[in-house]
Amino acid sequence: MAQSVPQRPRVGRPPRISREEVLAAARRVVEEGGVGSLTMRRLAAEVGSTPMALYHHVKDKEELLLLLLDDYAAGLERPALPEDPRERLVTAALAMHDALAGCAWVVEVLVADDLMSDAGLWYAENIVDAAVACGLTPERAVHAYRSIWYYTAGEIIIRAAGRRRAADDRPTHRERVFADLDEETLPRLASIGGRWATLTAQDTYRQGLEALVEGLLP
């Protein structure tokens, strides 16, 4: 009697996925590991599909990041802006900061390349317009916006890194250094060394913003 040959299991098509599922998975990846962790291979594993299947929804990683930016910007609330141009500038900058403070991966995308969301240009428009209304030329207003953006992006990225370090309860290198400063060579820092971590952890964004705006405007 002839032996039956065991049949191989049929390999079906990868599960059908939607663009919404792809975007949701991509958002999870960048929120957990940053933009650098987002690859088509990693994303395919996240949705239980193949990298090739993803290309039915997005052309490449750049298009995927643009879709993520647009999706995020579309959900942002825009505050009412005051009539006074100086107050309007500060309010728009604060709104930009608040929109990005809890989503450092967006800042990573914006500072790493020329990618941006059209919806996010509302902040730049109102900051530049307010700066012109305060007496700056359009060119100087753009420079003022750039300074405010650099300050805002730097503050968000540095604070995000600080939160990641705070998850590790071991003393950081900086804490060890400040705990043992030489009072003769660094007397001022040594006098506040024990409070350095607490002081630098305080939220002083608005204070710094107002000082920056004061120096930028006529």
C-alpha positions in Angstrom: 0.0 0.0 0.0 1.4 3.3 -1.0 2.2 5.8 1.7 0.3 9.1 1.6 2.5 12.1 1.1 1.8 14.7 3.8 0.5 17.9 2.3 2.3 21.2 3.0 0.1 23.8 4.6 -1.1 26.3 2.1 0.5 29.7 2.3 -2.2 32.3 2.0 -2.0 35.9 1.2 -0.9 38.3 3.9 -3.8 39.6 5.9 -5.5 42.6 4.2 -4.6 45.9 6.0 -6.0 49.4 5.7 -4.1 52.7 5.4 -5.6 53.6 8.8 -4.1 50.5 10.4 -0.7 51.3 8.8 -0.7 54.8 10.1 -1.8 53.8 13.6 1.0 51.2 13.8 3.5 53.7 12.5 2.5 56.2 15.1 2.9 53.5 17.8 6.4 52.8 16.6 7.6 56.4 16.5 6.0 57.2 19.9 7.8 54.2 21.5 11.1 54.3 19.8 11.5 57.6 17.9 11.6 58.3 14.2 14.8 56.3 13.8 13.0 53.1 14.8 10.5 53.4 12.0 11.4 51.1 9.0 9.1 49.3 6.6 10.3 46.0 8.0 9.5 47.0 11.5 6.2 48.4 10.5 5.3 45.2 8.6 6.0 43.2 11.7 3.8 45.5 13.7 0.8 45.0 11.4 1.4 41.3 10.7 2.1 41.8 7.0 5.0 42.0 4.6 7.0 45.1 3.7 5.8 44.8 0.1 2.2 44.9 1.2 2.8 48.3 2.8 3.7 49.8 -0.6 0.1 49.5 -1.6 -0.7 52.2 0.9 2.5 54.4 1.0 5.2 55.0 -1.5 8.1 55.2 1.0 9.0 56.3 4.5 8.9 60.0 3.6 5.3 59.8 2.4 4.4 57.8 5.6 5.9 60.5 7.8 4.1 63.2 5.9 0.8 61.3 6.4 1.6 61.1 10.1 2.3 64.8 10.3 -0.9 65.7 8.5 -2.9 63.4 10.7 -1.4 64.9 13.8 -1.8 68.5 12.7 -5.4 68.0 11.7 -6.4 67.2 15.3 -4.8 70.3 16.8 -6.9 73.0 18.3 -6.0 76.6 17.4 -6.5 79.1 20.2 -8.1 82.5 19.8 -5.4 85.1 19.3 -5.3 88.5 21.0 -5.5 91.8 19.1 -2.2 93.2 20.5 0.5 91.9 18.1 3.1 91.2 20.8 0.7 89.2 22.9 -0.5 87.5 19.7 3.1 86.4 18.9 3.6 85.0 22.4 0.2 83.2 22.3 0.9 81.7 18.9 4.4 80.5 20.0 3.0 79.0 23.3 0.3 77.2 21.2 3.0 75.8 18.9 5.0 74.6 22.0 1.9 73.1 23.6 1.0 71.3 20.4 4.4 69.6 20.2 5.4 69.2 23.8 3.8 65.9 24.3 4.8 64.6 20.8 8.6 64.9 20.5 8.7 62.6 17.5 6.9 65.3 15.4 9.8 67.7 16.3 12.3 65.0 15.3 10.7 64.8 11.9 10.5 68.6 11.5 14.1 69.3 12.4 15.6 66.3 10.6 14.4 67.1 7.1 12.3 69.5 5.1 9.1 67.6 5.8 6.2 69.6 7.2 2.4 69.6 7.4 0.5 72.4 5.6 -1.9 72.6 8.5 1.1 73.3 10.8 2.0 76.5 9.0 -0.8 78.3 10.9 1.8 78.8 13.7 4.4 80.2 11.4 1.9 82.5 9.7 0.7 84.0 12.9 4.1 84.4 14.5 5.6 86.1 11.4 2.5 88.3 10.9 2.5 89.4 14.5 6.2 90.2 14.3 5.6 92.4 11.2 2.7 94.1 13.0 5.2 94.8 15.8 7.5 96.7 13.4 9.8 94.1 11.9 10.4 93.8 8.2 9.1 90.6 6.7 12.7 89.4 6.5 13.5 90.2 10.1 10.1 88.6 11.1 11.2 85.3 9.5 14.5 85.5 11.4 12.5 86.1 14.6 10.3 83.1 13.9 13.4 81.0 13.2 14.8 82.0 16.6 11.6 81.1 18.4 11.3 77.8 16.5 14.9 76.8 17.4 14.2 77.7 21.1 11.0 75.7 21.1 12.3 72.7 19.3 15.4 72.5 21.4 13.4 72.8 24.6 11.0 70.0 23.6 13.8 67.6 22.5 15.9 68.2 25.5 13.0 67.7 27.9 11.9 64.5 26.1 15.5 63.1 26.5 15.3 64.1 30.2 12.1 62.2 30.7 13.6 59.1 29.2 16.6 59.4 31.5 14.3 59.9 34.5 12.9 56.4 33.9 16.3 55.1 35.0 16.7 55.6 38.7 20.5 55.4 38.6 22.3 58.6 39.2 23.3 60.2 35.9 26.9 61.3 35.0 25.8 64.9 35.4 24.4 64.4 38.8 27.6 62.7 40.0 29.7 65.6 38.6 27.5 68.3 40.2 27.5 66.5 43.6 31.3 66.7 43.7 32.2 70.1 42.3 35.4 71.9 43.4 34.4 75.0 45.4 37.6 76.7 44.6 37.5 76.5 40.8 33.7 76.5 40.4 32.4 78.3 43.4 29.0 79.5 42.0 28.1 76.1 40.5 29.3 74.3 43.7 27.0 76.5 45.8 23.9 75.3 43.9 25.1 72.0 42.6 22.8 70.0 44.9 19.8 71.8 43.4 21.0 71.8 39.8 18.7 68.9 38.7 15.7 70.4 40.3 16.3 73.8 39.0 16.9 72.7 35.4 13.8 70.5 35.5 11.5 73.4 36.1 9.3 74.5 33.3 10.6 78.0 32.3 9.5 77.9 28.6 7.2 80.9 28.8 9.7 83.0 30.8 12.4 82.3 28.2 10.0 82.9 25.4 9.0 86.3 26.7 12.6 87.3 27.2 13.5 86.1 23.7 10.5 88.1 22.1 11.5 91.2 24.1 15.0 91.0 22.5 13.7 90.3 19.0 11.1 93.0 18.7 11.7 96.8 18.4 
